[in-house]
Every structure is written in structure tokens, then in C-alpha cells.
Amino acid sequence: DGHVLWSDVVREDVVAIRGNHHMSVVATSDGILYFFSKCGRRLLPAVMLSSQVAHLEVVAAPDKPMQTHVVVVTSDAVLRSWDASALQENCNTSLASLVRDGSGVERV
């Protein structure tokens, strides 16, 4: 309907935005994540990642629509995830052993 619900300033270049009915997540080019409530309030302090985001998802649990999860894969093959409903990180692991080119040399 064209009216602004909320606004905030993110000084870095934004490379990905994902969200659902409960929250939004913004990823920047220097590897920072910002978590926002549906009303625009920052839910967590800025989260510094090991590198830029390669993939970002915000999903609700199928059996619990109020429970939201954020999943990030970084360009250096690190997988991180948060239970955003509890504002708690529940995974931080390297995928480097799974990401290899045809020569067997890791690309990290």
C-alpha cells in the first residue's frame, strides 16, 4: 500500500536480504548480519561472519510457524544457523572438507 512501516540505516553494502512474517535478516558485503523484528527493532547486536554471505535463508519450522530459523553459508564454506525465536546460535561449522574442486584442492 506504499507506506513505510519502519526504516534503519545500514552503512555497509547490502548483498542479501531475507525474511518472513516475523523477522528480516540483512547481510552486508563485509560479512555482517543484522537481525530485525517485524517492527524494525534490532534483535541482536551485529553478527560478524568469517567472510561474505554466499547463501542466506530465513525459514519457519513447518510444525511451529512461530519458530524461525536463519541459515547462512559463507564464501569460505562456514555454515552457521540460529534459532531466531530464541535468539540463539545453534550451529557454527566448516563445510570446507565438502567443498573441493576436481583436483582435490580445497577452495576456501
Beta strands, then each sheet from edge to edge (+ up, - down):
strand 1: 14-19
strand 2: 23-28
strand 3: 32-37
strand 4: 47-48
strand 5: 53-61
strand 6: 64-74
strand 7: 78-83
strand 8: 88-94
sheet 1: 1+ 2- 3+ 4-
sheet 2: 5+ 6- 7+ 8-
end
